[in-house]
């Protein structure tokens, strides 16, 4: 009887999330949740800008709402299922793969690409519940696995530099730096470049000082600087003067319902647009379906695994065996959230590394996740304000995220050609070909050939050979 009375006095949050057992309390969890939210809220602006700017027919508001809703659902799921202080949203890198590879490079429609995301989520669910996830994990060579985040990081940074026009097309060299020559150029064109550069430096300084939400503050600060310096460019005068207006927040919900919601089902399985392009066949469509969904799944899986281990290790939350507590439930939440994201109309939803910021503030349970989700609920109604953030400001986040994702390359042995070549090709070919799956393909194939002809054939698993054959087929029959 006494035990039941004590249990009742502990409070609902304490009983459900076992706050006392985890050495935390409601106040600490709330602060941790706010910290994580501030660290990752930039994804709403960056994702909306990337999709609306790269895919015709999509509005900023529609993708803003799709991103927010999928983040809310995914974060609530991982908080309630795994009871871990983690948060989810559309992953950086996978959103770039969606927009710039699947839609722009492969000629698929927005709805077609959502099918790839849905397949990724379904595969992820099956791999998790059947235990096959570990076999896929070990099928990817370490040299490629570690290099994937770095390659995606450079790819994202490249996109950010292009959005800010720091990098522009060149007829002689392919690309070059945007002109900053004040003597021959226009200050109105140079000013956004200056804002982006200052913004990246500012984020680095804030991060060095361990300021939580440094990327978010960098974006907002850059936006304010852009509008302030606009006074020196004539941006507010003349016939083409900028007029700042704030629309009805509910308009974004209407746009989302019209442009994104369940498009994966109503239009996604119509591949007539792809097949109408010269040289495209049903065979190439099937291969691209398999390899693209596989690329989504591989990146999603390793991103999630890495984040789960890294975040939990930072908070000393690993089990005695060095495992993530409730890992299968966390992975299942991630997989379900990806399926939900496809239905909402956004790219793969994954666990955010920024969750570490909240864990560093003392977050230890799923209550932290619920606070993050609440933050996204509030943010949903701020789309008109977020839409005022210029490209030169969101570019700062893309470039700095690229910096963060380079961290893993220090683990690679660059003096060993069997490691260095696959790693380098994985990273370089993602950027050089503007295609994430091509980088993964080159990395795996180079690993197979180098080890095959240097007496290490036994070290290559059957699953790795299968992956290699799939990528060979993709190169030969789809590109």
Secondary structure as GFF3:
##gff-version 3
##sequence-region A 1 479
A	DSSP	alpha_helix	2	9	.	.	.	ID=ss1
A	DSSP	alpha_helix	12	17	.	.	.	ID=ss2
A	DSSP	alpha_helix	26	40	.	.	.	ID=ss3
A	DSSP	alpha_helix	42	54	.	.	.	ID=ss4
A	DSSP	alpha_helix	60	81	.	.	.	ID=ss5
A	DSSP	beta_strand	88	90	.	.	.	ID=ss6
A	DSSP	alpha_helix	94	96	.	.	.	ID=ss7
A	DSSP	pi_helix	97	105	.	.	.	ID=ss8
A	DSSP	alpha_helix	110	130	.	.	.	ID=ss9
A	DSSP	alpha_helix	133	139	.	.	.	ID=ss10
A	DSSP	alpha_helix	142	163	.	.	.	ID=ss11
A	DSSP	beta_strand	167	170	.	.	.	ID=ss12
A	DSSP	beta_strand	174	177	.	.	.	ID=ss13
A	DSSP	alpha_helix	187	208	.	.	.	ID=ss14
A	DSSP	alpha_helix	214	229	.	.	.	ID=ss15
A	DSSP	three_ten_helix	230	232	.	.	.	ID=ss16
A	DSSP	alpha_helix	249	259	.	.	.	ID=ss17
A	DSSP	alpha_helix	263	266	.	.	.	ID=ss18
A	DSSP	alpha_helix	272	275	.	.	.	ID=ss19
A	DSSP	alpha_helix	282	314	.	.	.	ID=ss20
A	DSSP	alpha_helix	327	344	.	.	.	ID=ss21
A	DSSP	beta_strand	349	351	.	.	.	ID=ss22
A	DSSP	alpha_helix	355	360	.	.	.	ID=ss23
A	DSSP	alpha_helix	366	379	.	.	.	ID=ss24
A	DSSP	three_ten_helix	380	382	.	.	.	ID=ss25
A	DSSP	alpha_helix	383	386	.	.	.	ID=ss26
A	DSSP	alpha_helix	391	404	.	.	.	ID=ss27
A	DSSP	three_ten_helix	407	411	.	.	.	ID=ss28
A	DSSP	alpha_helix	417	432	.	.	.	ID=ss29
A	DSSP	alpha_helix	436	452	.	.	.	ID=ss30
A	DSSP	three_ten_helix	457	459	.	.	.	ID=ss31
A	DSSP	alpha_helix	462	478	.	.	.	ID=ss32
###
